[in-house]
Amino acid sequence: MTTAIEPDDARASERLAWARAATGSPALALSSASADAGFRSYWRASVPGGDSVVLMDSPPALEDVRPWLRVHALLDAGGVRVPRILARDVDAGLLLLEDLGSRTCLQVIDDANAQALFDAAVTQLLQLQAIDCPDWMPDYDDALLVREMRLFDDWFLQRHLGINLEGAEREALERAFGFLSAAALSQPRVLVHRDFMPRNLMPVDDGVAVLDFQDAVRGPIAYDVLSLYKDAFTSWPEARFEEWVARYHARAADAGLPVGGLDAFRRDVDLIGVQRHLKVLGIFARLLHRDAKPKYLSDAPRFLDYLDTVLPRHPELHALHALLQQRIRPAFAAGAVK
């Protein structure tokens, strides 16, 4: 269901006037297409005598559109399928994009089509990873890796569960952070999308298109592989996940990407996965408590399960697993802090 634009909203009036001018359609109307966890919103319109278009609204005071545009240009030049830009007003934070449809890969994926969709996604991922990172692209360095993991401590443990770690438990968490950061930094470095998952991929006639890429960095090669197969909103059997990782690895090796041996790559996927799962749990708690967006935290059990699967495989993370079992899961089962 779409939502009609509110005529008394000043920003709504601004984007409607711009969309009408950009399309040359004075009677054009906008309806809500989607919104994301940030401040961007998307609006759909049918152009008389033409195709449907999508307006991306990034309010300049809240979300600068320039990083999106810069990474868009980089990916487009590298052969990655991204939305075509039809018109832009950078200062106003308004872009007119081709309409790729109303359903993401997350909304259409199932047991029957998962293999085909993931194969198409890997085709785009290999293109993305083959792009040389420009000098302006940020590094996924120790500071960023650890800052992300601290979201887990600050927002999920302390703010959401009321757990303030001390003594041996605090030391165990800090050791885990250091180990996971070092493991990530030891991986070969490529362009990393940072949210390469079905929700940010759109099925199109020529495969899939890639969205939400503005936070790209130079970082560990296993990161986007893990994000694709162990994403935030749907889970797959572990055996199928392992099969898909091996399938990606073979294609990446054939493409000349620096994936190394399969066993070492599986370890890389495991460990960068723990880093990401901790980060996402923190982000979901922050979205609830800071941004009043409660729906994301309903997927927290998925990430606790991901951690339970991987942590026992790595002796360096056994203390973190004990913490998960003895403190975190009981507190989560008892309910969040109000």
C-alpha positions in Angstrom: 0.0 0.0 0.0 1.3 3.5 -0.8 0.9 6.6 1.3 -0.3 9.8 -0.2 2.0 12.8 0.2 1.2 15.2 3.0 0.4 18.6 1.4 1.3 20.6 4.6 4.8 19.1 4.9 7.3 21.7 3.7 9.8 19.0 2.7 7.1 17.1 0.9 6.1 20.3 -1.0 9.7 20.9 -2.0 10.3 17.4 -3.3 7.0 17.4 -5.2 7.7 20.7 -6.9 11.2 19.5 -7.8 9.9 16.1 -9.2 7.4 17.9 -11.3 10.0 20.2 -12.7 12.5 17.4 -13.3 10.0 15.2 -15.2 8.2 18.1 -16.9 4.9 16.7 -15.5 3.0 19.5 -13.6 0.3 17.0 -12.5 2.7 14.4 -11.2 1.9 12.9 -7.8 4.3 11.1 -5.4 3.5 8.1 -3.2 5.8 6.6 -0.6 7.9 3.8 -1.9 10.1 3.0 1.1 12.3 4.3 3.9 15.5 3.0 5.4 17.1 2.9 8.8 18.7 6.3 8.1 17.1 9.5 7.0 16.6 8.8 3.3 13.2 8.2 1.9 12.0 7.0 -1.5 9.0 8.2 -3.5 7.4 6.6 -6.6 5.7 8.5 -9.4 4.2 7.5 -12.8 5.3 9.9 -15.5 2.5 10.4 -18.1 3.5 8.7 -21.3 6.6 7.3 -19.7 8.0 4.9 -17.1 7.6 5.0 -13.4 10.4 6.8 -11.6 11.7 6.9 -8.0 12.7 10.1 -6.1 15.4 9.6 -3.5 15.1 12.3 -0.8 18.2 12.9 1.4 17.5 15.9 3.6 20.8 17.8 3.5 20.9 18.6 7.2 20.4 14.9 8.0 22.0 12.8 5.3 24.4 14.2 2.7 23.7 12.7 -0.8 27.3 13.3 -2.0 28.8 10.1 -0.6 26.1 8.1 -2.3 26.8 9.9 -5.6 30.5 9.4 -5.4 30.3 5.7 -4.7 27.6 5.3 -7.3 29.9 6.8 -10.0 32.7 4.4 -8.9 30.5 1.3 -9.0 28.9 2.3 -12.3 32.3 2.8 -13.9 33.3 -0.6 -12.6 30.4 -2.4 -14.3 28.3 -2.9 -11.2 24.5 -2.7 -11.8 23.3 0.4 -9.9 20.2 2.5 -10.4 20.4 5.0 -13.3 20.3 8.6 -12.3 17.8 10.6 -14.4 18.1 14.0 -12.7 19.7 15.5 -9.6 19.8 18.5 -7.3 22.7 17.8 -5.0 22.3 20.9 -2.8 18.7 20.0 -2.2 19.5 16.3 -1.6 17.0 15.2 -4.3 17.7 12.5 -7.0 15.4 11.1 -9.7 16.2 7.4 -10.3 15.0 4.7 -12.6 12.4 2.6 -11.0 13.7 -0.9 -10.3 10.4 -2.2 -9.0 8.8 -2.4 -5.6 10.2 -5.7 -4.3 13.8 -6.3 -3.2 15.5 -9.7 -3.3 14.6 -10.1 0.4 10.9 -9.9 -0.5 11.1 -12.5 -3.3 13.8 -15.0 -2.2 12.7 -18.5 -1.2 14.1 -22.0 -1.3 13.4 -22.4 -5.0 15.0 -19.3 -6.3 17.7 -18.6 -3.7 20.5 -20.2 -5.7 19.8 -18.2 -8.8 19.4 -14.9 -6.9 22.6 -15.5 -4.9 24.5 -16.5 -8.1 23.3 -13.2 -9.6 24.3 -11.3 -6.5 27.8 -12.9 -6.5 28.2 -11.8 -10.1 27.7 -8.2 -9.0 29.9 -8.7 -5.9 32.8 -10.0 -8.0 32.5 -6.9 -10.2 32.5 -4.7 -7.1 35.5 -6.4 -5.4 37.5 -6.1 -8.6 37.3 -2.3 -8.5 40.5 -0.6 -7.4 39.8 1.4 -4.2 40.5 5.1 -4.8 42.5 7.2 -2.4 39.4 8.9 -1.0 37.8 5.7 0.1 38.0 5.1 3.9 39.8 2.2 5.3 38.1 -0.4 7.5 40.8 0.1 10.0 41.2 -1.0 13.7 39.5 2.2 14.9 36.4 1.6 12.8 36.2 -2.1 13.5 36.4 -1.7 17.2 34.1 1.4 17.3 31.5 -0.8 15.5 31.9 -3.6 18.0 31.5 -1.2 20.9 28.0 -0.5 19.8 27.3 -4.0 21.0 28.6 -3.1 24.5 27.2 0.4 24.7 23.7 -0.1 23.2 22.9 -3.8 23.3 24.5 -4.9 26.6 24.4 -1.7 28.7 21.4 0.3 27.3 19.1 -2.6 26.2 20.0 -5.4 28.6 21.4 -3.4 31.6 24.6 -5.5 31.6 27.7 -3.6 32.8 30.7 -5.9 32.5 33.5 -5.8 35.0 36.6 -7.9 35.9 37.1 -11.1 33.9 34.0 -10.6 31.8 35.1 -7.1 30.7 38.6 -8.5 29.9 37.0 -11.3 27.9 35.0 -8.9 25.8 38.0 -6.6 25.2 40.2 -9.6 24.2 37.5 -10.7 21.7 37.4 -7.2 20.2 41.1 -7.1 19.8 41.3 -10.6 18.3 38.4 -10.0 15.8 39.9 -6.7 14.7 43.3 -8.3 14.1 41.7 -11.1 12.2 39.8 -8.7 9.9 43.0 -6.6 9.3 44.9 -9.7 8.3 42.5 -10.4 5.4 43.2 -9.3 1.8 41.7 -5.8 1.2 39.1 -5.0 -1.4 36.2 -2.6 -1.9 33.5 -3.5 0.7 29.9 -2.5 0.4 29.2 -3.1 4.1 25.6 -4.1 3.7 25.6 -6.4 0.7 22.4 -8.4 1.6 19.1 -9.3 -0.1 17.4 -6.2 1.3 19.8 -4.0 -0.6 19.6 -5.9 -3.9 16.8 -5.6 -6.5 15.9 -8.3 -9.0 16.1 -6.9 -12.5 16.0 -8.3 -16.0 19.8 -8.6 -16.2 20.3 -10.1 -12.7 20.3 -7.9 -9.6 21.0 -4.3 -9.0 22.9 -3.0 -6.0 21.5 -0.3 -3.6 22.6 1.4 -0.3 26.3 1.5 -1.1 27.2 4.9 0.2 29.2 3.5 3.2 31.7 1.5 1.1 35.2 1.2 2.5 38.5 -0.6 1.7 38.3 -3.7 3.9 38.3 -7.5 4.4 37.3 -9.6 1.4 35.1 -11.9 3.4 32.9 -9.2 4.8 30.3 -8.9 2.0 30.2 -12.6 1.4 29.2 -13.1 5.0 26.6 -10.2 4.8 25.0 -11.8 1.7 24.5 -15.3 3.2 24.0 -14.4 6.9 22.0 -11.3 6.5 19.9 -9.4 9.0 16.4 -10.5 8.0 16.5 -14.2 6.9 18.3 -17.3 7.9 19.4 -20.4 6.0 20.5 -23.9 7.1 24.2 -23.9 8.0 24.9 -26.7 5.5 23.5 -24.5 2.7 25.5 -21.5 3.9 28.7 -23.5 3.8 27.9 -24.7 0.3 27.3 -21.1 -0.9 30.6 -19.9 0.7 32.4 -22.6 -1.2 30.6 -21.7 -4.4 31.6 -18.0 -4.0 35.2 -19.0 -3.2 35.5 -21.0 -6.4 34.1 -18.1 -8.6 36.3 -15.6 -6.8 39.4 -17.7 -7.3 38.6 -18.1 -11.0 38.2 -14.3 -11.2 41.7 -13.8 -9.7 40.5 -12.3 -6.4 42.8 -12.9 -3.4 40.7 -15.4 -1.5 43.4 -17.9 -0.6 42.6 -21.5 0.3 39.0 -22.5 1.1 39.7 -23.5 4.8 41.4 -20.2 5.5 38.6 -18.3 3.7 36.0 -20.1 5.8 37.8 -19.0 8.9 37.9 -15.4 7.6 34.1 -15.6 6.9 33.5 -16.9 10.5 35.5 -14.2 12.2 34.4 -11.2 10.2 30.9 -12.5 10.8 31.3 -12.3 14.6 32.4 -8.7 14.2 29.4 -7.9 12.1 26.9 -9.7 14.3 28.1 -7.8 17.4 27.9 -4.5 15.5 24.4 -5.2 14.2 23.0 -6.2 17.6 24.3 -2.8 18.8 22.8 -1.0 15.9 19.4 -2.6 16.3 19.3 -1.6 20.0 20.4 1.9 19.1 17.6 2.1 16.5 15.1 1.3 19.2 16.4 3.4 22.1 17.7 6.4 20.2 15.7 6.5 17.0 12.4 5.0 18.2 12.5 2.3 15.5 11.7 -0.9 17.3 11.1 -3.3 14.4 14.8 -4.1 13.9 15.4 -5.6 17.3 12.9 -8.4 16.6 15.7 -9.9 14.5 18.2 -9.9 17.4 17.6 -13.7 18.1 18.9 -14.4 14.6 22.2 -12.8 15.5 22.5 -14.6 18.8 22.0 -17.8 16.9 24.6 -16.9 14.4 27.0 -16.3 17.3 26.1 -19.6 19.0 27.0 -21.4 15.7 30.4 -19.8 15.2 31.9 -19.0 18.6 32.5 -22.6 19.7 34.6 -23.3 16.6 37.3 -20.8 17.6 39.1 -21.3 20.9 40.0 -17.6 21.1 36.3 -16.8 21.3 35.2 -19.4 23.9 35.2 -16.8 26.7 32.9 -14.7 24.6 30.7 -17.7 24.0 30.5 -18.3 27.8 29.5 -14.7 28.3 26.8 -15.1 25.7 25.4 -18.2 27.3 25.7 -17.2 31.0 24.8 -13.5 30.9 23.5 -12.3 27.6 20.9 -14.9 26.6 19.3 -15.0 30.1 19.1 -11.2 30.2 17.6 -11.1 26.7 15.1 -13.9 27.5 14.0 -11.9 30.6 13.2 -8.9 28.4 14.8 -5.5 27.5 15.5 -2.7 29.9 12.7 -0.1 29.8 
